Amino acid sequence: MITRSNVSMESTIKNAAELTRAKQFKLARKLMSDAGVCYFTIERVLYEPHNIRSTD
């Protein structure tokens, strides 16, 4: 298991996942992109918000 060490990035991902669940896809993508989240993570959060790591 990979543990995130960046609390700010963790918060960004969780907020984006919530936006995705609320069908705010463009806003979630922008939030992550502006925060420097890598492309593959953005895709995972947008297409599989139920699969984000809950143990971090």
PyMOL Python script that loads the backbone (N, CA, C, O; Angstrom):
from pymol import cmd

cmd.read_pdbstr("""\
ATOM      1  N   MET A   1       0.843  -1.175   0.000  1.00  0.00           N
ATOM      2  CA  MET A   1       0.000   0.000   0.000  1.00  0.00           C
ATOM      3  C   MET A   1       0.889   1.239   0.000  1.00  0.00           C
ATOM      4  O   MET A   1       1.896   1.297   0.707  1.00  0.00           O
ATOM      5  N   ILE A   2       0.508   2.210  -0.790  1.00  0.00           N
ATOM      6  CA  ILE A   2       1.224   3.473  -0.846  1.00  0.00           C
ATOM      7  C   ILE A   2       0.551   4.442   0.115  1.00  0.00           C
ATOM      8  O   ILE A   2      -0.670   4.598   0.094  1.00  0.00           O
ATOM      9  N   THR A   3       1.342   5.088   0.953  1.00  0.00           N
ATOM     10  CA  THR A   3       0.807   6.059   1.891  1.00  0.00           C
ATOM     11  C   THR A   3       1.140   7.453   1.407  1.00  0.00           C
ATOM     12  O   THR A   3       2.294   7.752   1.103  1.00  0.00           O
ATOM     13  N   ARG A   4       0.142   8.299   1.335  1.00  0.00           N
ATOM     14  CA  ARG A   4       0.379   9.686   0.936  1.00  0.00           C
ATOM     15  C   ARG A   4       1.048  10.420   2.078  1.00  0.00           C
ATOM     16  O   ARG A   4       0.658  10.273   3.237  1.00  0.00           O
ATOM     17  N   SER A   5       2.068  11.221   1.746  1.00  0.00           N
ATOM     18  CA  SER A   5       2.734  11.998   2.773  1.00  0.00           C
ATOM     19  C   SER A   5       2.362  13.475   2.669  1.00  0.00           C
ATOM     20  O   SER A   5       2.772  14.276   3.509  1.00  0.00           O
ATOM     21  N   ASN A   6       1.602  13.834   1.664  1.00  0.00           N
ATOM     22  CA  ASN A   6       1.244  15.222   1.446  1.00  0.00           C
ATOM     23  C   ASN A   6      -0.217  15.434   1.842  1.00  0.00           C
ATOM     24  O   ASN A   6      -1.131  15.066   1.104  1.00  0.00           O
ATOM     25  N   VAL A   7      -0.420  16.019   2.992  1.00  0.00           N
ATOM     26  CA  VAL A   7      -1.776  16.213   3.521  1.00  0.00           C
ATOM     27  C   VAL A   7      -2.607  17.106   2.603  1.00  0.00           C
ATOM     28  O   VAL A   7      -3.804  16.879   2.429  1.00  0.00           O
ATOM     29  N   SER A   8      -1.979  18.110   2.022  1.00  0.00           N
ATOM     30  CA  SER A   8      -2.683  19.014   1.117  1.00  0.00           C
ATOM     31  C   SER A   8      -3.202  18.267  -0.115  1.00  0.00           C
ATOM     32  O   SER A   8      -4.339  18.472  -0.538  1.00  0.00           O
ATOM     33  N   MET A   9      -2.365  17.404  -0.683  1.00  0.00           N
ATOM     34  CA  MET A   9      -2.773  16.634  -1.861  1.00  0.00           C
ATOM     35  C   MET A   9      -3.890  15.659  -1.493  1.00  0.00           C
ATOM     36  O   MET A   9      -4.828  15.464  -2.266  1.00  0.00           O
ATOM     37  N   GLU A  10      -3.790  15.057  -0.325  1.00  0.00           N
ATOM     38  CA  GLU A  10      -4.832  14.145   0.138  1.00  0.00           C
ATOM     39  C   GLU A  10      -6.172  14.875   0.229  1.00  0.00           C
ATOM     40  O   GLU A  10      -7.200  14.350  -0.198  1.00  0.00           O
ATOM     41  N   SER A  11      -6.155  16.068   0.778  1.00  0.00           N
ATOM     42  CA  SER A  11      -7.376  16.867   0.898  1.00  0.00           C
ATOM     43  C   SER A  11      -7.934  17.218  -0.480  1.00  0.00           C
ATOM     44  O   SER A  11      -9.145  17.160  -0.697  1.00  0.00           O
ATOM     45  N   THR A  12      -7.066  17.576  -1.395  1.00  0.00           N
ATOM     46  CA  THR A  12      -7.483  17.903  -2.763  1.00  0.00           C
ATOM     47  C   THR A  12      -8.178  16.721  -3.417  1.00  0.00           C
ATOM     48  O   THR A  12      -9.237  16.876  -4.025  1.00  0.00           O
ATOM     49  N   ILE A  13      -7.582  15.532  -3.294  1.00  0.00           N
ATOM     50  CA  ILE A  13      -8.150  14.323  -3.894  1.00  0.00           C
ATOM     51  C   ILE A  13      -9.515  14.011  -3.282  1.00  0.00           C
ATOM     52  O   ILE A  13     -10.463  13.691  -3.999  1.00  0.00           O
ATOM     53  N   LYS A  14      -9.610  14.104  -1.972  1.00  0.00           N
ATOM     54  CA  LYS A  14     -10.896  13.808  -1.313  1.00  0.00           C
ATOM     55  C   LYS A  14     -11.971  14.813  -1.720  1.00  0.00           C
ATOM     56  O   LYS A  14     -13.118  14.435  -1.957  1.00  0.00           O
ATOM     57  N   ASN A  15     -11.604  16.088  -1.800  1.00  0.00           N
ATOM     58  CA  ASN A  15     -12.567  17.110  -2.232  1.00  0.00           C
ATOM     59  C   ASN A  15     -12.999  16.875  -3.673  1.00  0.00           C
ATOM     60  O   ASN A  15     -14.176  17.022  -4.004  1.00  0.00           O
ATOM     61  N   ALA A  16     -12.061  16.515  -4.519  1.00  0.00           N
ATOM     62  CA  ALA A  16     -12.382  16.244  -5.926  1.00  0.00           C
ATOM     63  C   ALA A  16     -13.296  15.025  -6.048  1.00  0.00           C
ATOM     64  O   ALA A  16     -14.205  15.013  -6.879  1.00  0.00           O
ATOM     65  N   ALA A  17     -13.063  14.013  -5.236  1.00  0.00           N
ATOM     66  CA  ALA A  17     -13.924  12.827  -5.266  1.00  0.00           C
ATOM     67  C   ALA A  17     -15.350  13.190  -4.866  1.00  0.00           C
ATOM     68  O   ALA A  17     -16.309  12.697  -5.459  1.00  0.00           O
ATOM     69  N   GLU A  18     -15.489  14.044  -3.870  1.00  0.00           N
ATOM     70  CA  GLU A  18     -16.825  14.496  -3.465  1.00  0.00           C
ATOM     71  C   GLU A  18     -17.491  15.291  -4.592  1.00  0.00           C
ATOM     72  O   GLU A  18     -18.683  15.121  -4.849  1.00  0.00           O
ATOM     73  N   LEU A  19     -16.734  16.146  -5.256  1.00  0.00           N
ATOM     74  CA  LEU A  19     -17.274  16.899  -6.391  1.00  0.00           C
ATOM     75  C   LEU A  19     -17.706  15.949  -7.506  1.00  0.00           C
ATOM     76  O   LEU A  19     -18.734  16.160  -8.149  1.00  0.00           O
ATOM     77  N   THR A  20     -16.917  14.908  -7.727  1.00  0.00           N
ATOM     78  CA  THR A  20     -17.242  13.924  -8.770  1.00  0.00           C
ATOM     79  C   THR A  20     -18.544  13.207  -8.422  1.00  0.00           C
ATOM     80  O   THR A  20     -19.404  13.013  -9.282  1.00  0.00           O
ATOM     81  N   ARG A  21     -18.681  12.820  -7.170  1.00  0.00           N
ATOM     82  CA  ARG A  21     -19.923  12.153  -6.750  1.00  0.00           C
ATOM     83  C   ARG A  21     -21.135  13.070  -6.919  1.00  0.00           C
ATOM     84  O   ARG A  21     -22.256  12.604  -7.123  1.00  0.00           O
ATOM     85  N   ALA A  22     -20.893  14.378  -6.831  1.00  0.00           N
ATOM     86  CA  ALA A  22     -21.967  15.367  -7.019  1.00  0.00           C
ATOM     87  C   ALA A  22     -22.113  15.774  -8.482  1.00  0.00           C
ATOM     88  O   ALA A  22     -22.838  16.714  -8.808  1.00  0.00           O
ATOM     89  N   LYS A  23     -21.414  15.051  -9.357  1.00  0.00           N
ATOM     90  CA  LYS A  23     -21.462  15.267 -10.806  1.00  0.00           C
ATOM     91  C   LYS A  23     -20.911  16.631 -11.227  1.00  0.00           C
ATOM     92  O   LYS A  23     -21.344  17.197 -12.231  1.00  0.00           O
ATOM     93  N   GLN A  24     -19.969  17.145 -10.467  1.00  0.00           N
ATOM     94  CA  GLN A  24     -19.276  18.399 -10.785  1.00  0.00           C
ATOM     95  C   GLN A  24     -17.903  18.049 -11.383  1.00  0.00           C
ATOM     96  O   GLN A  24     -16.864  18.405 -10.828  1.00  0.00           O
ATOM     97  N   PHE A  25     -17.921  17.348 -12.521  1.00  0.00           N
ATOM     98  CA  PHE A  25     -16.706  16.796 -13.115  1.00  0.00           C
ATOM     99  C   PHE A  25     -15.697  17.859 -13.539  1.00  0.00           C
ATOM    100  O   PHE A  25     -14.504  17.718 -13.273  1.00  0.00           O
ATOM    101  N   LYS A  26     -16.160  18.908 -14.188  1.00  0.00           N
ATOM    102  CA  LYS A  26     -15.238  19.953 -14.650  1.00  0.00           C
ATOM    103  C   LYS A  26     -14.557  20.637 -13.470  1.00  0.00           C
ATOM    104  O   LYS A  26     -13.356  20.907 -13.510  1.00  0.00           O
ATOM    105  N   LEU A  27     -15.318  20.913 -12.434  1.00  0.00           N
ATOM    106  CA  LEU A  27     -14.756  21.566 -11.260  1.00  0.00           C
ATOM    107  C   LEU A  27     -13.759  20.641 -10.548  1.00  0.00           C
ATOM    108  O   LEU A  27     -12.705  21.090 -10.096  1.00  0.00           O
ATOM    109  N   ALA A  28     -14.091  19.368 -10.453  1.00  0.00           N
ATOM    110  CA  ALA A  28     -13.179  18.400  -9.825  1.00  0.00           C
ATOM    111  C   ALA A  28     -11.879  18.297 -10.611  1.00  0.00           C
ATOM    112  O   ALA A  28     -10.796  18.274 -10.026  1.00  0.00           O
ATOM    113  N   ARG A  29     -11.984  18.235 -11.933  1.00  0.00           N
ATOM    114  CA  ARG A  29     -10.790  18.147 -12.778  1.00  0.00           C
ATOM    115  C   ARG A  29      -9.932  19.391 -12.626  1.00  0.00           C
ATOM    116  O   ARG A  29      -8.710  19.293 -12.512  1.00  0.00           O
ATOM    117  N   LYS A  30     -10.558  20.555 -12.622  1.00  0.00           N
ATOM    118  CA  LYS A  30      -9.816  21.809 -12.487  1.00  0.00           C
ATOM    119  C   LYS A  30      -9.120  21.883 -11.135  1.00  0.00           C
ATOM    120  O   LYS A  30      -7.959  22.284 -11.050  1.00  0.00           O
ATOM    121  N   LEU A  31      -9.826  21.500 -10.084  1.00  0.00           N
ATOM    122  CA  LEU A  31      -9.245  21.505  -8.748  1.00  0.00           C
ATOM    123  C   LEU A  31      -7.975  20.656  -8.700  1.00  0.00           C
ATOM    124  O   LEU A  31      -6.947  21.089  -8.178  1.00  0.00           O
ATOM    125  N   MET A  32      -8.057  19.451  -9.248  1.00  0.00           N
ATOM    126  CA  MET A  32      -6.897  18.557  -9.229  1.00  0.00           C
ATOM    127  C   MET A  32      -5.788  19.039 -10.144  1.00  0.00           C
ATOM    128  O   MET A  32      -4.613  19.001  -9.776  1.00  0.00           O
ATOM    129  N   SER A  33      -6.150  19.488 -11.320  1.00  0.00           N
ATOM    130  CA  SER A  33      -5.147  19.972 -12.269  1.00  0.00           C
ATOM    131  C   SER A  33      -4.390  21.171 -11.701  1.00  0.00           C
ATOM    132  O   SER A  33      -3.166  21.242 -11.802  1.00  0.00           O
ATOM    133  N   ASP A  34      -5.118  22.103 -11.110  1.00  0.00           N
ATOM    134  CA  ASP A  34      -4.491  23.284 -10.515  1.00  0.00           C
ATOM    135  C   ASP A  34      -3.570  22.923  -9.355  1.00  0.00           C
ATOM    136  O   ASP A  34      -2.608  23.639  -9.076  1.00  0.00           O
ATOM    137  N   ALA A  35      -3.864  21.811  -8.679  1.00  0.00           N
ATOM    138  CA  ALA A  35      -3.056  21.375  -7.542  1.00  0.00           C
ATOM    139  C   ALA A  35      -1.856  20.529  -7.969  1.00  0.00           C
ATOM    140  O   ALA A  35      -1.028  20.157  -7.138  1.00  0.00           O
ATOM    141  N   GLY A  36      -1.767  20.227  -9.267  1.00  0.00           N
ATOM    142  CA  GLY A  36      -0.630  19.459  -9.763  1.00  0.00           C
ATOM    143  C   GLY A  36      -0.786  17.955  -9.669  1.00  0.00           C
ATOM    144  O   GLY A  36       0.202  17.222  -9.689  1.00  0.00           O
ATOM    145  N   VAL A  37      -2.019  17.493  -9.568  1.00  0.00           N
ATOM    146  CA  VAL A  37      -2.275  16.057  -9.519  1.00  0.00           C
ATOM    147  C   VAL A  37      -1.971  15.464 -10.886  1.00  0.00           C
ATOM    148  O   VAL A  37      -2.317  16.051 -11.911  1.00  0.00           O
ATOM    149  N   CYS A  38      -1.322  14.299 -10.904  1.00  0.00           N
ATOM    150  CA  CYS A  38      -0.956  13.692 -12.184  1.00  0.00           C
ATOM    151  C   CYS A  38      -2.200  13.225 -12.949  1.00  0.00           C
ATOM    152  O   CYS A  38      -3.242  12.935 -12.360  1.00  0.00           O
ATOM    153  N   TYR A  39      -2.061  13.163 -14.260  1.00  0.00           N
ATOM    154  CA  TYR A  39      -3.158  12.829 -15.174  1.00  0.00           C
ATOM    155  C   TYR A  39      -3.843  11.511 -14.808  1.00  0.00           C
ATOM    156  O   TYR A  39      -5.071  11.431 -14.818  1.00  0.00           O
ATOM    157  N   PHE A  40      -3.065  10.484 -14.489  1.00  0.00           N
ATOM    158  CA  PHE A  40      -3.642   9.169 -14.207  1.00  0.00           C
ATOM    159  C   PHE A  40      -4.467   9.181 -12.918  1.00  0.00           C
ATOM    160  O   PHE A  40      -5.471   8.476 -12.814  1.00  0.00           O
ATOM    161  N   THR A  41      -4.052   9.965 -11.961  1.00  0.00           N
ATOM    162  CA  THR A  41      -4.824  10.088 -10.725  1.00  0.00           C
ATOM    163  C   THR A  41      -6.122  10.847 -10.982  1.00  0.00           C
ATOM    164  O   THR A  41      -7.176  10.490 -10.457  1.00  0.00           O
ATOM    165  N   ILE A  42      -6.034  11.893 -11.791  1.00  0.00           N
ATOM    166  CA  ILE A  42      -7.242  12.641 -12.157  1.00  0.00           C
ATOM    167  C   ILE A  42      -8.253  11.709 -12.813  1.00  0.00           C
ATOM    168  O   ILE A  42      -9.435  11.733 -12.472  1.00  0.00           O
ATOM    169  N   GLU A  43      -7.798  10.896 -13.745  1.00  0.00           N
ATOM    170  CA  GLU A  43      -8.697   9.939 -14.405  1.00  0.00           C
ATOM    171  C   GLU A  43      -9.326   8.986 -13.403  1.00  0.00           C
ATOM    172  O   GLU A  43     -10.530   8.733 -13.450  1.00  0.00           O
ATOM    173  N   ARG A  44      -8.514   8.459 -12.497  1.00  0.00           N
ATOM    174  CA  ARG A  44      -9.016   7.498 -11.509  1.00  0.00           C
ATOM    175  C   ARG A  44     -10.089   8.138 -10.635  1.00  0.00           C
ATOM    176  O   ARG A  44     -11.122   7.524 -10.369  1.00  0.00           O
ATOM    177  N   VAL A  45      -9.850   9.349 -10.194  1.00  0.00           N
ATOM    178  CA  VAL A  45     -10.824  10.020  -9.332  1.00  0.00           C
ATOM    179  C   VAL A  45     -12.105  10.345 -10.105  1.00  0.00           C
ATOM    180  O   VAL A  45     -13.205  10.183  -9.578  1.00  0.00           O
ATOM    181  N   LEU A  46     -11.966  10.798 -11.341  1.00  0.00           N
ATOM    182  CA  LEU A  46     -13.146  11.153 -12.134  1.00  0.00           C
ATOM    183  C   LEU A  46     -13.980   9.940 -12.521  1.00  0.00           C
ATOM    184  O   LEU A  46     -15.210   9.991 -12.488  1.00  0.00           O
ATOM    185  N   TYR A  47     -13.310   8.843 -12.889  1.00  0.00           N
ATOM    186  CA  TYR A  47     -14.040   7.684 -13.393  1.00  0.00           C
ATOM    187  C   TYR A  47     -14.331   6.634 -12.329  1.00  0.00           C
ATOM    188  O   TYR A  47     -15.217   5.799 -12.512  1.00  0.00           O
ATOM    189  N   GLU A  48     -13.592   6.666 -11.212  1.00  0.00           N
ATOM    190  CA  GLU A  48     -13.787   5.675 -10.160  1.00  0.00           C
ATOM    191  C   GLU A  48     -13.691   6.316  -8.779  1.00  0.00           C
ATOM    192  O   GLU A  48     -12.832   5.926  -7.988  1.00  0.00           O
ATOM    193  N   PRO A  49     -14.542   7.285  -8.470  1.00  0.00           N
ATOM    194  CA  PRO A  49     -14.427   7.979  -7.179  1.00  0.00           C
ATOM    195  C   PRO A  49     -14.621   7.050  -5.981  1.00  0.00           C
ATOM    196  O   PRO A  49     -14.162   7.350  -4.879  1.00  0.00           O
ATOM    197  N   HIS A  50     -15.290   5.940  -6.193  1.00  0.00           N
ATOM    198  CA  HIS A  50     -15.515   4.963  -5.125  1.00  0.00           C
ATOM    199  C   HIS A  50     -14.247   4.179  -4.797  1.00  0.00           C
ATOM    200  O   HIS A  50     -14.198   3.480  -3.785  1.00  0.00           O
ATOM    201  N   ASN A  51     -13.216   4.289  -5.647  1.00  0.00           N
ATOM    202  CA  ASN A  51     -11.983   3.536  -5.442  1.00  0.00           C
ATOM    203  C   ASN A  51     -10.835   4.372  -4.891  1.00  0.00           C
ATOM    204  O   ASN A  51      -9.690   3.922  -4.933  1.00  0.00           O
ATOM    205  N   ILE A  52     -11.096   5.567  -4.379  1.00  0.00           N
ATOM    206  CA  ILE A  52      -9.991   6.328  -3.797  1.00  0.00           C
ATOM    207  C   ILE A  52      -9.559   5.653  -2.501  1.00  0.00           C
ATOM    208  O   ILE A  52     -10.347   4.972  -1.844  1.00  0.00           O
ATOM    209  N   ARG A  53      -8.306   5.853  -2.150  1.00  0.00           N
ATOM    210  CA  ARG A  53      -7.770   5.241  -0.938  1.00  0.00           C
ATOM    211  C   ARG A  53      -8.430   5.820   0.289  1.00  0.00           C
ATOM    212  O   ARG A  53      -8.438   7.037   0.470  1.00  0.00           O
ATOM    213  N   SER A  54      -8.976   4.988   1.122  1.00  0.00           N
ATOM    214  CA  SER A  54      -9.634   5.480   2.328  1.00  0.00           C
ATOM    215  C   SER A  54      -8.753   5.331   3.556  1.00  0.00           C
ATOM    216  O   SER A  54      -9.124   5.790   4.636  1.00  0.00           O
ATOM    217  N   THR A  55      -7.603   4.705   3.416  1.00  0.00           N
ATOM    218  CA  THR A  55      -6.736   4.445   4.562  1.00  0.00           C
ATOM    219  C   THR A  55      -5.666   5.492   4.746  1.00  0.00           C
ATOM    220  O   THR A  55      -4.906   5.430   5.713  1.00  0.00           O
ATOM    221  N   ASP A  56      -5.585   6.467   3.833  1.00  0.00           N
ATOM    222  CA  ASP A  56      -4.531   7.476   3.931  1.00  0.00           C
ATOM    223  C   ASP A  56      -4.937   8.591   4.864  1.00  0.00           C
ATOM    224  O   ASP A  56      -4.172   9.533   5.070  1.00  0.00           O
TER     225      ASP A  56
END
""", "prot")
cmd.dss("prot")
cmd.show_as("cartoon", "prot")
cmd.util.cbc("prot")
cmd.orient("prot")
